[in-house]
Amino acid sequence: MVALNFDRARPEALLNLNEVPELRSWSRENGTLRLGSGLTYAEVMSGPLAVEMPALAEASRTVGSPQIRNRGTIGGNLGTASPAGDALPPLLVEGAEIELASVRGTRRMPLTEFLVGPKRNALADDELIVAAMLHPSGEPQTFMKVGPRNAMVIAVCSLALVADRERGEIRASFGSAGPVPGLVVCPIDEADAFPEQVAASSSPIDDIRGTAAYRRHALRVLTRRALDRCLAAR
């Protein structure tokens, strides 16, 4: 829709997938959480899903206006593949895989492989994003975002973090600080050095929303705050 508004695309036809019930559902089976690509941000940010995926719920609350949250979907964020996509870091820190379907069948691939560049993904021309599959860690996690204002804003940078005591590691994923959202992992006993590690793993650019130096600084600050929040959760 952004491309249409800016007259960058004029497709011959548009398909409304919001009314396909199979894409709007979510389920859990044998520890695997299946998030239909048609789930809206409004549906993710409250109720049982917010308990299963608290960082994703936090991210969903920061997306646009109520109208956008009622219409925008997880699949839309995946399809756009923007480095600033708010839903992507929370999915990355939980090791999400993406289910794709076409008349040729279905396939699954890690989200780290699905995102191949700025606004580019591995989706074939005849494929549909069906769902995101993951095993929720159940560990303390959070999402944070920096922008020129508190709402209805594209992130200058964002961060999702999980303090996974069961695996003995910390996982963080950042947005708007590289060509694709980045994923960084370190042992939990090296948490003090993690903010610098996250900043060093980023590759931000200077643009109208912020400088590369500011983004790296913001990532350090967000990582420290997220660590304080998650490590104090138990």
N, CA, C and O of each residue as an XYZ file, in Angstrom:
936
protein
N       0.824     -1.211      0.000
C       0.000      0.000      0.000
C       0.859      1.262      0.000
O       0.482      2.274     -0.590
N       2.008      1.198      0.660
C       2.921      2.348      0.623
C       3.382      2.595     -0.805
O       3.425      3.736     -1.265
N       3.730      1.509     -1.509
C       4.175      1.642     -2.897
C       3.069      2.230     -3.767
O       3.355      3.034     -4.654
N       1.831      1.855     -3.540
C       0.713      2.414     -4.294
C       0.545      3.902     -4.004
O       0.343      4.706     -4.914
N       0.631      4.253     -2.726
C       0.443      5.654     -2.339
C       1.490      6.572     -2.959
O       1.207      7.727     -3.278
N       2.706      6.044     -3.127
C       3.788      6.849     -3.704
C       3.934      6.618     -5.207
O       4.902      7.058     -5.827
N       2.959      5.923     -5.772
C       2.936      5.666     -7.219
C       4.188      4.925     -7.693
O       4.680      5.160     -8.796
N       4.690      4.036     -6.852
C       5.845      3.228     -7.220
C       5.414      1.895     -7.814
O       6.234      1.196     -8.409
N       4.160      1.534     -7.666
C       3.664      0.252     -8.189
C       2.225      0.416     -8.618
O       1.450      1.127     -7.978
N       1.868     -0.247     -9.710
C       0.493     -0.254    -10.189
C       0.156     -1.687    -10.631
O       0.080     -1.956    -11.830
N      -0.045     -2.604     -9.682
C      -0.351     -3.997    -10.049
C      -1.684     -4.098    -10.779
O      -2.593     -3.293    -10.575
N      -1.769     -5.105    -11.629
C      -2.997     -5.307    -12.403
C      -4.153     -5.746    -11.521
O      -5.311     -5.472    -11.838
N      -3.859     -6.414    -10.432
C      -4.921     -6.898     -9.542
C      -4.421     -6.925     -8.117
O      -3.224     -7.070     -7.870
N      -5.349     -6.783     -7.170
C      -5.049     -6.882     -5.748
C      -5.944     -7.961     -5.133
O      -7.138     -8.023     -5.427
N      -5.374     -8.794     -4.295
C      -6.140     -9.825     -3.604
C      -6.225     -9.474     -2.131
O      -5.201     -9.220     -1.497
N      -7.435     -9.457     -1.573
C      -7.635     -9.210     -0.158
C      -7.582    -10.544      0.588
O      -8.506    -11.353      0.504
N      -6.490    -10.757      1.316
C      -6.314    -12.017      2.043
C      -6.807    -11.936      3.482
O      -6.777    -12.932      4.205
N      -7.259    -10.759      3.902
C      -7.699    -10.601      5.289
C      -8.923    -11.436      5.631
O      -9.187    -11.713      6.801
N      -9.668    -11.837      4.606
C     -10.884    -12.600      4.880
C     -10.661    -14.109      4.796
O     -11.622    -14.875      4.865
N      -9.415    -14.547      4.649
C      -9.117    -15.982      4.616
C      -8.933    -16.464      6.051
O      -7.916    -16.153      6.670
N      -9.882    -17.211      6.594
C      -9.825    -17.559      8.027
C      -8.606    -18.393      8.397
O      -8.099    -18.285      9.514
N      -8.123    -19.235      7.460
C      -6.967    -20.072      7.771
C      -5.707    -19.247      8.041
O      -4.802    -19.703      8.739
N      -5.653    -18.046      7.494
C      -4.498    -17.187      7.712
C      -4.640    -16.325      8.962
O      -3.658    -15.757      9.440
N      -5.846    -16.227      9.487
C      -6.092    -15.350     10.634
C      -5.949    -16.070     11.965
O      -6.049    -15.433     13.014
N      -5.720    -17.363     11.954
C      -5.733    -18.141     13.190
C      -4.312    -18.340     13.731
O      -3.326    -18.075     13.044
N      -4.236    -18.807     14.962
C      -2.972    -19.235     15.548
C      -3.240    -20.474     16.390
O      -4.356    -20.674     16.869
N      -2.238    -21.291     16.569
C      -2.418    -22.529     17.318
C      -1.103    -22.937     17.955
O      -0.038    -22.430     17.602
N      -1.197    -23.856     18.895
C      -0.002    -24.413     19.532
C      -0.146    -25.921     19.608
O      -1.154    -26.434     20.094
N       0.868    -26.629     19.125
C       0.831    -28.086     19.121
C       2.231    -28.627     19.342
O       3.171    -28.271     18.632
N       2.355    -29.502     20.347
C       3.646    -30.116     20.680
C       4.739    -29.074     20.887
O       5.884    -29.271     20.480
N       4.374    -27.974     21.518
C       5.346    -26.926     21.826
C       5.609    -25.940     20.714
O       6.306    -24.949     20.927
N       5.061    -26.188     19.509
C       5.264    -25.283     18.378
C       4.102    -24.302     18.276
O       2.937    -24.696     18.235
N       4.441    -23.022     18.237
C       3.437    -21.973     18.072
C       3.371    -21.602     16.600
O       4.387    -21.294     15.977
N       2.172    -21.634     16.057
C       1.969    -21.312     14.644
C       1.159    -20.033     14.541
O      -0.009    -20.001     14.929
N       1.770    -18.987     14.023
C       1.124    -17.680     13.881
C       0.733    -17.487     12.434
O       1.601    -17.342     11.573
N      -0.561    -17.483     12.148
C      -1.017    -17.254     10.783
C      -0.575    -15.900     10.278
O      -0.555    -14.928     11.034
N      -0.219    -15.825      9.004
C       0.302    -14.575      8.451
C      -0.722    -13.450      8.467
O      -0.352    -12.279      8.391
N      -2.015    -13.792      8.565
C      -3.049    -12.773      8.575
C      -3.384    -12.233      9.945
O      -4.297    -11.418     10.076
N      -2.665    -12.666     10.978
C      -2.895    -12.127     12.317
C      -2.562    -10.647     12.342
O      -1.492    -10.238     11.892
N      -3.471     -9.848     12.864
C      -3.227     -8.407     12.939
C      -2.453     -8.062     14.202
O      -2.403     -8.847     15.149
N      -1.852     -6.883     14.202
C      -1.149     -6.420     15.394
C      -2.104     -6.309     16.577
O      -1.725     -6.610     17.709
N      -3.328     -5.884     16.329
C      -4.305     -5.762     17.407
C      -4.596     -7.117     18.042
O      -4.825     -7.201     19.249
N      -4.589     -8.173     17.242
C      -4.853     -9.516     17.769
C      -3.661    -10.071     18.540
O      -3.827    -10.906     19.430
N      -2.465     -9.609     18.201
C      -1.256    -10.108     18.861
C      -0.997     -9.388     20.177
O      -0.439     -9.987     21.096
N      -1.382     -8.126     20.295
C      -0.955     -7.301     21.414
C      -1.719     -7.526     22.707
O      -1.413     -6.887     23.714
N      -2.713     -8.422     22.708
C      -3.453     -8.704     23.938
C      -3.917    -10.154     23.926
O      -3.857    -10.824     22.895
N      -4.374    -10.629     25.059
C      -4.890    -11.984     25.155
C      -3.792    -13.020     25.294
O      -2.671    -12.685     25.676
N      -4.101    -14.288     24.985
C      -3.136    -15.381     25.183
C      -1.833    -15.200     24.405
O      -0.769    -15.573     24.898
N      -1.899    -14.638     23.205
C      -0.676    -14.473     22.426
C       0.307    -13.508     23.087
O       1.522    -13.671     22.973
N      -0.225    -12.513     23.772
C       0.643    -11.567     24.464
C       1.405    -12.256     25.595
O       2.507    -11.836     25.947
N       0.823    -13.303     26.161
C       1.501    -14.072     27.203
C       2.563    -14.971     26.581
O       3.660    -15.110     27.121
N       2.237    -15.578     25.450
C       3.180    -16.466     24.760
C       4.364    -15.692     24.181
O       5.507    -16.145     24.250
N       4.078    -14.517     23.610
C       5.098    -13.737     22.902
C       5.079    -12.286     23.388
O       4.632    -11.399     22.662
N       5.561    -12.037     24.609
C       5.463    -10.668     25.157
C       6.225     -9.625     24.363
O       5.752     -8.495     24.236
N       7.396     -9.966     23.819
C       8.143     -8.972     23.032
C       7.400     -8.623     21.757
O       7.370     -7.461     21.352
N       6.799     -9.623     21.118
C       6.018     -9.363     19.907
C       4.793     -8.513     20.233
O       4.412     -7.649     19.444
N       4.174     -8.752     21.392
C       3.035     -7.936     21.809
C       3.464     -6.492     22.041
O       2.765     -5.561     21.642
N       4.614     -6.306     22.687
C       5.122     -4.943     22.911
C       5.388     -4.252     21.578
O       5.045     -3.083     21.398
N       5.999     -4.976     20.650
C       6.271     -4.388     19.343
C       4.985     -4.015     18.629
O       4.903     -2.960     17.999
N       3.976     -4.877     18.724
C       2.702     -4.628     18.041
C       2.035     -3.360     18.559
O       1.365     -2.657     17.803
N       2.214     -3.064     19.846
C       1.605     -1.858     20.420
C       2.233     -0.576     19.894
O       1.636      0.496     19.996
N       3.446     -0.682     19.326
C       4.127      0.518     18.826
C       3.846      0.786     17.356
O       4.281      1.805     16.820
N       3.127     -0.111     16.700
C       2.910      0.012     15.252
C       1.808      1.020     14.963
O       0.670      0.848     15.399
N       2.143      2.057     14.238
C       1.166      2.979     13.672
C       0.049      3.434     14.583
O       0.227      3.613     15.788
N      -1.109      3.615     13.970
C      -2.316      4.061     14.655
C      -3.221      2.859     14.921
O      -2.950      1.766     14.423
N      -4.295      3.041     15.702
C      -5.241      1.926     15.897
C      -5.771      1.362     14.584
O      -5.974      0.154     14.464
N      -5.999      2.236     13.595
C      -6.493      1.752     12.305
C      -5.485      0.816     11.648
O      -5.858     -0.216     11.090
N      -4.202      1.182     11.718
C      -3.163      0.344     11.117
C      -3.011     -0.950     11.893
O      -2.843     -2.010     11.290
N      -3.065     -0.889     13.214
C      -2.928     -2.106     14.021
C      -4.094     -3.061     13.794
O      -3.934     -4.273     13.933
N      -5.256     -2.534     13.448
C      -6.413     -3.380     13.162
C      -6.366     -3.999     11.776
O      -7.085     -4.960     11.505
N      -5.536     -3.466     10.902
C      -5.473     -3.951      9.528
C      -4.118     -4.579      9.182
O      -4.058     -5.573      8.458
N      -3.044     -4.002      9.698
C      -1.713     -4.519      9.411
C      -1.495     -5.894     10.020
O      -2.058     -6.212     11.067
N      -0.675     -6.710      9.362
C      -0.512     -8.099      9.768
C       0.956     -8.488      9.910
O       1.854     -7.806      9.417
N       1.169     -9.611     10.604
C       2.506    -10.175     10.717
C       3.041    -10.532      9.333
O       4.201    -10.263      9.020
N       2.190    -11.138      8.508
C       2.603    -11.499      7.155
C       2.979    -10.296      6.322
O       3.880    -10.375      5.487
N       2.300     -9.183      6.539
C       2.642     -7.956      5.821
C       4.037     -7.477      6.162
O       4.782     -7.049      5.280
N       4.405     -7.547      7.459
C       5.754     -7.169      7.875
C       6.801     -8.087      7.259
O       7.867     -7.636      6.840
N       6.486     -9.388      7.205
C       7.411    -10.352      6.605
C       7.552    -10.110      5.106
O       8.657    -10.158      4.565
N       6.439     -9.852      4.442
C       6.473     -9.647      3.005
C       7.191     -8.372      2.610
O       7.931     -8.354      1.627
N       6.981     -7.309      3.365
C       7.667     -6.044      3.092
C       9.164     -6.174      3.319
O       9.964     -5.578      2.598
N       9.543     -6.968      4.342
C      10.960     -7.226      4.637
C      11.753     -5.952      4.873
O      12.936     -5.885      4.538
N      11.116     -4.946      5.444
C      11.829     -3.706      5.748
C      12.748     -3.921      6.946
O      12.356     -4.592      7.902
N      13.971     -3.364      6.918
C      14.840     -3.459      8.095
C      14.213     -2.847      9.343
O      14.624     -3.148     10.463
N      13.205     -1.979      9.142
C      12.543     -1.321     10.266
C      11.285     -2.045     10.720
O      10.587     -1.555     11.608
N      10.977     -3.197     10.138
C       9.757     -3.917     10.515
C       9.738     -4.256     11.989
O      10.622     -4.965     12.471
N       8.745     -3.763     12.717
C       8.730     -3.921     14.173
C       8.520     -5.373     14.618
O       9.004     -5.760     15.681
N       7.814     -6.176     13.830
C       7.541     -7.561     14.232
C       8.735     -8.475     14.027
O       8.770     -9.565     14.597
N       9.714     -8.066     13.231
C      10.791     -8.976     12.847
C      11.768     -9.289     13.982
O      12.069    -10.466     14.182
N      12.286     -8.309     14.743
C      13.201     -8.656     15.841
C      12.599     -9.613     16.877
O      13.291    -10.548     17.283
N      11.347     -9.432     17.329
C      10.792    -10.407     18.277
C      10.679    -11.814     17.710
O      10.831    -12.788     18.447
N      10.417    -11.939     16.414
C      10.370    -13.261     15.796
C      11.771    -13.857     15.667
O      11.950    -15.060     15.853
N      12.752    -13.036     15.355
C      14.116    -13.521     15.184
C      14.709    -14.055     16.491
O      15.379    -15.088     16.481
N      14.474    -13.372     17.608
C      15.070    -13.831     18.865
C      14.451    -15.136     19.343
O      15.017    -15.806     20.206
N      13.296    -15.507     18.797
C      12.666    -16.779     19.160
C      12.865    -17.834     18.078
O      12.216    -18.880     18.101
N      13.758    -17.564     17.134
C      14.124    -18.568     16.149
C      13.017    -18.956     15.194
O      12.869    -20.132     14.863
N      12.238    -17.989     14.745
C      11.082    -18.282     13.897
C      11.485    -18.849     12.543
O      12.522    -18.498     11.979
N      10.633    -19.735     12.042
C      10.710    -20.213     10.670
C       9.466    -19.741      9.940
O       8.411    -19.556     10.546
N       9.597    -19.547      8.635
C       8.487    -19.044      7.832
C       7.970    -20.162      6.942
O       8.741    -20.839      6.262
N       6.654    -20.348      6.955
C       6.006    -21.343      6.102
C       5.483    -20.665      4.848
O       4.720    -19.703      4.923
N       5.902    -21.177      3.690
C       5.524    -20.623      2.400
C       4.758    -21.685      1.619
O       5.045    -22.876      1.734
N       3.786    -21.248      0.827
C       2.962    -22.206      0.082
C       2.707    -21.708     -1.328
O       2.607    -20.506     -1.574
N       2.603    -22.660     -2.251
C       2.216    -22.399     -3.635
C       1.531    -23.650     -4.151
O       1.364    -24.620     -3.412
N       1.136    -23.634     -5.411
C       0.519    -24.832     -5.992
C       1.527    -25.968     -6.075
O       1.145    -27.119     -6.284
N       2.816    -25.658     -5.912
C       3.854    -26.692     -5.950
C       4.044    -27.383     -4.611
O       4.748    -28.389     -4.522
N       3.414    -26.845     -3.562
C       3.562    -27.425     -2.231
C       3.968    -26.369     -1.220
O       3.882    -25.171     -1.490
N       4.410    -26.820     -0.053
C       4.822    -25.910      1.015
C       6.287    -26.139      1.364
O       6.835    -27.218      1.139
N       6.893    -25.125      1.904
C       8.263    -25.242      2.399
C       8.440    -24.308      3.591
O       7.692    -23.347      3.770
N       9.447    -24.618      4.398
C       9.756    -23.795      5.559
C      11.216    -23.400      5.522
O      12.074    -24.181      5.109
N      11.493    -22.182      5.956
C      12.874    -21.730      6.043
C      13.037    -20.809      7.240
O      12.092    -20.117      7.619
N      14.237    -20.788      7.849
C      14.476    -19.874      8.969
C      14.274    -18.427      8.540
O      14.563    -18.059      7.402
N      13.783    -17.627      9.448
C      13.586    -16.210      9.149
C      14.908    -15.543      8.783
O      14.932    -14.616      7.973
N      16.003    -16.006      9.372
C      17.318    -15.442      9.041
C      17.669    -15.641      7.575
O      18.410    -14.841      7.003
N      17.144    -16.704      6.954
C      17.392    -16.943      5.527
C      16.323    -16.307      4.645
O      16.574    -16.007      3.478
N      15.135    -16.103      5.202
C      14.036    -15.514      4.434
C      14.310    -14.049      4.121
O      13.968    -13.573      3.039
N      14.919    -13.335      5.052
C      15.245    -11.916      4.859
C      16.603    -11.828      4.174
O      17.621    -12.180      4.769
N      16.625    -11.363      2.935
C      17.864    -11.393      2.163
C      18.436    -10.010      1.861
O      19.556     -9.915      1.359
N      17.708     -8.946      2.151
C      18.197     -7.596      1.891
C      17.122     -6.577      2.206
O      16.004     -6.948      2.566
N      17.444     -5.285      2.075
C      16.445     -4.245      2.350
C      15.208     -4.406      1.468
O      15.279     -4.276      0.246
N      14.098     -4.686      2.098
C      12.816     -4.881      1.413
C      12.873     -6.015      0.386
O      12.168     -5.989     -0.623
N      13.723     -7.011      0.657
C      13.820     -8.180     -0.220
C      13.760     -9.445      0.623
O      14.370     -9.523      1.690
N      13.022    -10.427      0.136
C      12.938    -11.704      0.829
C      13.047    -12.847     -0.181
O      13.160    -12.626     -1.386
N      13.011    -14.073      0.344
C      13.213    -15.259     -0.494
C      11.908    -15.816     -1.045
O      11.881    -16.947     -1.529
N      10.837    -15.053     -0.983
C       9.535    -15.496     -1.472
C       9.544    -15.576     -2.999
O       9.916    -14.619     -3.677
N       9.129    -16.733     -3.533
C       9.007    -16.873     -4.983
C       7.771    -16.139     -5.479
O       6.865    -15.848     -4.698
N       7.730    -15.839     -6.766
C       6.634    -15.052     -7.329
C       5.270    -15.704     -7.122
O       4.259    -15.010     -7.008
N       5.240    -17.039     -7.074
C       3.953    -17.728     -6.957
C       3.684    -18.215     -5.542
O       2.780    -19.026     -5.336
N       4.452    -17.738     -4.558
C       4.290    -18.219     -3.182
C       3.545    -17.222     -2.301
O       3.522    -16.019     -2.557
N       2.946    -17.766     -1.267
C       2.218    -16.987     -0.266
C       2.828    -17.271      1.094
O       3.127    -18.419      1.423
N       3.012    -16.223      1.881
C       3.453    -16.405      3.264
C       2.256    -16.905      4.066
O       1.240    -16.218      4.173
N       2.384    -18.096      4.624
C       1.259    -18.722      5.321
C       1.332    -18.513      6.826
O       0.326    -18.193      7.459
N       2.521    -18.692      7.406
C       2.617    -18.625      8.864
C       4.062    -18.446      9.300
O       4.999    -18.658      8.529
N       4.215    -18.052     10.554
C       5.505    -18.072     11.237
C       5.431    -19.158     12.303
O       4.468    -19.219     13.066
N       6.451    -20.016     12.355
C       6.489    -21.144     13.284
C       7.644    -20.942     14.255
O       8.746    -20.567     13.852
N       7.388    -21.192     15.531
C       8.451    -21.018     16.517
C       8.135    -21.791     17.785
O       7.007    -22.239     17.993
N       9.153    -21.942     18.635
C       9.000    -22.563     19.945
C       9.232    -21.474     20.994
O      10.384    -21.149     21.279
N       8.193    -20.909     21.569
C       8.378    -19.831     22.548
C       9.265    -20.283     23.700
O       9.054    -21.353     24.270
N      10.241    -19.478     24.036
C      11.173    -19.843     25.099
C      10.542    -19.745     26.481
O      10.946    -20.448     27.408
N       9.547    -18.866     26.615
C       8.967    -18.634     27.932
C       9.897    -17.876     28.858
O       9.633    -17.768     30.055
N      10.983    -17.350     28.313
C      11.968    -16.628     29.113
C      11.703    -15.124     29.061
O      11.040    -14.649     28.138
N      12.219    -14.357     30.052
C      11.996    -12.908     30.070
C      12.471    -12.251     28.780
O      13.581    -12.506     28.312
N      11.626    -11.409     28.219
C      11.957    -10.752     26.956
C      11.273     -9.403     26.880
O      10.309     -9.135     27.597
N      11.788     -8.555     25.998
C      11.204     -7.228     25.841
C      11.531     -6.686     24.457
O      12.389     -7.210     23.747
N      10.821     -5.618     24.093
C      11.049     -4.904     22.838
C      11.118     -3.424     23.146
O      10.315     -2.902     23.919
N      12.078     -2.753     22.542
C      12.232     -1.312     22.724
C      12.484     -0.665     21.373
O      12.979     -1.304     20.444
N      12.138      0.610     21.279
C      12.170      1.301     19.993
C      12.490      2.774     20.218
O      11.975      3.391     21.150
N      13.335      3.330     19.369
C      13.667      4.753     19.407
C      13.122      5.410     18.153
O      13.320      4.913     17.044
N      12.437      6.526     18.333
C      11.909      7.278     17.207
C      11.785      8.740     17.556
O      11.938      9.104     18.722
N      11.510      9.597     16.578
C      11.366     11.026     16.852
C      10.212     11.342     17.803
O      10.188     12.401     18.430
N       9.247     10.408     17.906
C       8.146     10.591     18.839
C       7.732      9.212     19.340
O       8.309      8.209     18.920
N       6.753      9.145     20.221
C       6.420      7.892     20.888
C       5.455      7.012     20.112
O       5.308      5.837     20.446
N       4.802      7.527     19.105
C       3.784      6.740     18.399
C       3.773      7.112     16.926
O       4.252      8.174     16.527
N       3.202      6.194     16.115
C       3.037      6.418     14.680
C       4.338      6.878     14.037
O       4.389      7.921     13.385
N       5.395      6.082     14.231
C       6.706      6.480     13.749
C       7.483      5.240     13.306
O       7.358      4.175     13.911
N       8.278      5.380     12.257
C       9.207      4.331     11.855
C      10.415      4.400     12.778
O      10.921      5.486     13.060
N      10.875      3.259     13.244
C      11.960      3.226     14.214
C      13.258      3.792     13.649
O      13.662      3.453     12.537
N      13.901      4.653     14.421
C      15.285      5.013     14.130
C      16.157      3.791     14.379
O      17.075      3.506     13.611
N      15.866      3.079     15.449
C      16.392      1.735     15.671
C      15.490      1.050     16.687
O      14.788      1.713     17.451
N      15.510     -0.262     16.693
C      14.682     -1.032     17.611
C      15.458     -2.240     18.089
O      16.475     -2.609     17.501
N      14.973     -2.861     19.167
C      15.682     -3.994     19.733
C      14.704     -4.919     20.449
O      13.863     -4.474     21.230
N      14.831     -6.214     20.169
C      14.151     -7.249     20.956
C      15.224     -8.074     21.640
O      16.250     -8.385     21.035
N      14.995     -8.433     22.908
C      15.996     -9.175     23.673
C      15.336    -10.234     24.527
O      14.285    -10.003     25.125
N      15.966    -11.406     24.579
C      15.524    -12.513     25.429
C      16.683    -12.922     26.318
O      17.780    -13.184     25.825
N      16.453    -12.980     27.627
C      17.433    -13.523     28.567
C      17.038    -14.969     28.837
O      16.199    -15.249     29.693
N      17.654    -15.880     28.095
C      17.268    -17.293     28.118
C      18.153    -18.047     29.107
O      19.232    -18.523     28.753
N      17.686    -18.147     30.341
C      18.469    -18.835     31.376
C      18.537    -20.335     31.127
O      19.522    -20.978     31.490
N      17.512    -20.896     30.519
C      17.514    -22.337     30.253
C      18.660    -22.715     29.322
O      19.321    -23.732     29.531
N      18.898    -21.903     28.296
C      20.007    -22.155     27.370
C      21.297    -21.485     27.806
O      22.356    -21.729     27.228
N      21.209    -20.640     28.824
C      22.391    -19.929     29.293
C      22.886    -18.891     28.318
O      24.093    -18.674     28.211
N      21.979    -18.238     27.597
C      22.396    -17.260     26.593
C      21.445    -16.077     26.541
O      20.307    -16.141     27.006
N      21.943    -15.007     25.967
C      21.142    -13.815     25.684
C      21.082    -13.659     24.182
O      22.101    -13.744     23.496
N      19.875    -13.429     23.668
C      19.689    -13.211     22.232
C      19.075    -11.834     22.023
O      18.119    -11.455     22.698
N      19.633    -11.103     21.089
C      19.087     -9.782     20.753
C      18.992     -9.654     19.243
O      19.838    -10.163     18.509
N      17.964     -8.975     18.796
C      17.803     -8.667     17.382
C      17.479     -7.190     17.255
O      16.633     -6.661     17.976
N      18.161     -6.531     16.326
C      17.959     -5.094     16.155
C      17.389     -4.794     14.783
O      17.640     -5.515     13.818
N      16.616     -3.715     14.709
C      16.040     -3.254     13.456
C      16.512     -1.853     13.122
O      16.955     -1.115     14.002
N      16.417     -1.487     11.856
C      16.805     -0.160     11.363
C      18.271      0.160     11.612
O      18.638      1.327     11.746
N      19.109     -0.867     11.673
C      20.540     -0.633     11.886
C      21.378     -1.576     11.026
O      22.464     -2.001     11.419
N      20.850     -1.892      9.849
C      21.534     -2.780      8.916
C      20.612     -3.093      7.755
O      19.437     -2.729      7.800
N      21.102     -3.755      6.716
C      20.263     -4.069      5.558
C      19.129     -5.027      5.873
O      18.093     -5.013      5.208
N      19.326     -5.867      6.896
C      18.272     -6.737      7.417
C      18.362     -6.673      8.934
O      19.411     -6.313      9.468
N      17.283     -7.015      9.647
C      17.386     -7.073     11.104
C      18.472     -8.052     11.527
O      18.531     -9.173     11.021
N      19.333     -7.634     12.457
C      20.448     -8.463     12.885
C      20.110     -9.313     14.088
O      19.191     -8.992     14.841
N      20.846    -10.398     14.276
C      20.675    -11.298     15.411
C      22.030    -11.509     16.068
O      22.998    -11.865     15.396
N      22.104    -11.291     17.388
C      23.341    -11.416     18.148
C      23.073    -12.301     19.364
O      22.050    -12.157     20.034
N      23.998    -13.214     19.640
C      23.853    -14.146     20.758
C      25.134    -14.142     21.574
O      26.229    -14.094     21.014
N      25.002    -14.192     22.925
C      26.184    -14.312     23.767
C      25.830    -15.097     25.017
O      24.656    -15.168     25.379
N      26.823    -15.697     25.694
C      26.557    -16.385     26.963
C      26.009    -15.407     27.986
O      26.385    -14.235     28.006
N      25.121    -15.896     28.832
C      24.454    -15.007     29.768
C      25.428    -14.432     30.790
O      25.182    -13.357     31.337
N      26.541    -15.136     31.058
C      27.515    -14.611     32.018
C      28.435    -13.559     31.409
O      29.325    -13.048     32.089
N      28.228    -13.230     30.128
C      28.979    -12.151     29.485
C      28.073    -10.963     29.167
O      28.326    -10.205     28.230
N      27.022    -10.815     29.957
C      26.017     -9.779     29.698
C      26.601     -8.377     29.729
O      26.131     -7.501     29.004
N      27.618     -8.146     30.558
C      28.173     -6.790     30.679
C      28.744     -6.285     29.355
O      28.709     -5.088     29.069
N      29.264     -7.204     28.558
C      29.867     -6.804     27.283
C      28.875     -6.813     26.131
O      29.218     -6.436     25.010
N      27.643     -7.244     26.401
C      26.685     -7.442     25.315
C      26.271     -6.147     24.622
O      26.158     -6.152     23.396
N      26.036     -5.031     25.330
C      25.650     -3.796     24.616
C      26.647     -3.391     23.545
O      26.258     -2.987     22.449
N      27.937     -3.499     23.862
C      28.955     -3.142     22.868
C      28.967     -4.156     21.723
O      29.196     -3.791     20.570
N      28.722     -5.419     22.040
C      28.694     -6.447     21.003
C      27.545     -6.210     20.030
O      27.708     -6.370     18.820
N      26.390     -5.833     20.554
C      25.243     -5.548     19.694
C      25.538     -4.360     18.782
O      25.287     -4.413     17.578
N      26.068     -3.296     19.365
C      26.381     -2.108     18.570
C      27.407     -2.430     17.487
O      27.292     -1.955     16.357
N      28.411     -3.238     17.831
C      29.451     -3.581     16.864
C      28.923     -4.477     15.749
O      29.474     -4.486     14.648
N      27.863     -5.229     16.025
C      27.294     -6.129     15.017
C      26.399     -5.396     14.027
O      26.054     -5.946     12.981
N      26.024     -4.176     14.340
C      25.135     -3.411     13.464
C      25.923     -2.774     12.329
O      27.142     -2.622     12.404
N      25.206     -2.407     11.284
C      25.828     -1.695     10.154
C      24.870     -0.610      9.678
O      24.371     -0.666      8.554
N      24.612      0.379     10.535
C      23.628      1.416     10.200
C      24.155      2.400      9.166
O      25.344      2.421      8.848
N      23.244      3.210      8.654
C      23.581      4.258      7.698
C      23.083      5.602      8.225
O      22.270      5.661      9.148
N      23.577      6.655      7.633
C      23.041      7.989      7.883
C      21.840      8.192      6.968
O      21.929      7.960      5.762
N      20.729      8.620      7.531
C      19.584      8.976      6.702
C      18.790     10.075      7.390
O      19.233     10.634      8.393
N      17.623     10.381      6.853
C      16.839     11.512      7.362
C      16.379     11.296      8.796
O      16.086     12.259      9.504
N      16.312     10.026      9.237
C      15.823      9.735     10.588
C      16.922      9.701     11.638
O      16.625      9.771     12.831
N      18.179      9.595     11.231
C      19.243      9.559     12.222
C      20.571      9.184     11.598
O      20.613      8.660     10.485
N      21.660      9.452     12.311
C      22.990      9.114     11.821
C      23.357      7.699     12.260
O      22.748      7.128     13.164
N      24.365      7.156     11.596
C      24.867      5.835     11.970
C      25.415      5.858     13.393
O      25.200      4.919     14.159
N      26.122      6.927     13.744
C      26.696      7.024     15.089
C      25.600      7.047     16.148
O      25.715      6.400     17.189
N      24.540      7.795     15.871
C      23.442      7.846     16.837
C      22.775      6.484     16.988
O      22.427      6.084     18.099
N      22.597      5.775     15.886
C      21.960      4.460     15.952
C      22.793      3.484     16.790
O      22.245      2.733     17.596
N      24.100      3.494     16.600
C      24.949      2.615     17.410
C      24.867      2.980     18.888
O      24.791      2.104     19.750
N      24.882      4.275     19.172
C      24.746      4.712     20.569
C      23.391      4.271     21.134
O      23.314      3.769     22.255
N      22.340      4.458     20.358
C      21.008      4.074     20.831
C      20.910      2.573     21.073
O      20.252      2.138     22.018
N      21.560      1.781     20.225
C      21.536      0.326     20.434
C      22.225     -0.055     21.737
O      21.760     -0.951     22.441
N      23.327      0.612     22.065
C      23.990      0.344     23.348
C      23.045      0.636     24.512
O      22.924     -0.156     25.446
N      22.386      1.773     24.437
C      21.480      2.174     25.519
C      20.284      1.220     25.617
O      19.919      0.785     26.709
N      19.682      0.902     24.474
C      18.538     -0.004     24.485
C      18.921     -1.383     25.021
O      18.162     -1.991     25.775
N      20.095     -1.871     24.632
C      20.531     -3.190     25.098
C      20.739     -3.193     26.605
O      20.346     -4.146     27.278
N      21.349     -2.148     27.145
C      21.531     -2.067     28.598
C      20.178     -2.044     29.310
O      19.981     -2.742     30.304
N      19.270     -1.257     28.808
C      17.950     -1.164     29.446
C      17.197     -2.485     29.347
O      16.545     -2.911     30.300
N      17.292     -3.132     28.179
C      16.599     -4.407     28.004
C      17.195     -5.480     28.913
O      16.464     -6.296     29.476
N      18.521     -5.479     29.057
C      19.165     -6.434     29.966
C      18.714     -6.208     31.398
O      18.392     -7.162     32.106
N      18.686     -4.956     31.830
C      18.245     -4.658     33.201
C      16.820     -5.168     33.416
O      16.508     -5.749     34.455
N      15.969     -4.945     32.428
C      14.574     -5.354     32.568
C      14.430     -6.878     32.590
O      13.699     -7.421     33.419
N      15.125     -7.567     31.680
C      14.948     -9.009     31.557
C      15.665     -9.796     32.643
O      15.136    -10.794     33.131
N      16.867     -9.363     33.031
C      17.610    -10.090     34.050
C      17.008     -9.901     35.439
O      17.245    -10.708     36.338
N      16.230     -8.834     35.612
C      15.564     -8.605     36.895
C      14.183     -9.245     36.960
O      13.504     -9.170     37.985
N      13.766     -9.882     35.850
C      12.397    -10.412     35.785
C      12.209    -11.652     36.646
O      11.072    -12.005     36.960
N      13.300    -12.333     37.041
C      13.192    -13.524     37.890
C      14.134    -13.424     39.060
O      14.187    -14.334     39.888
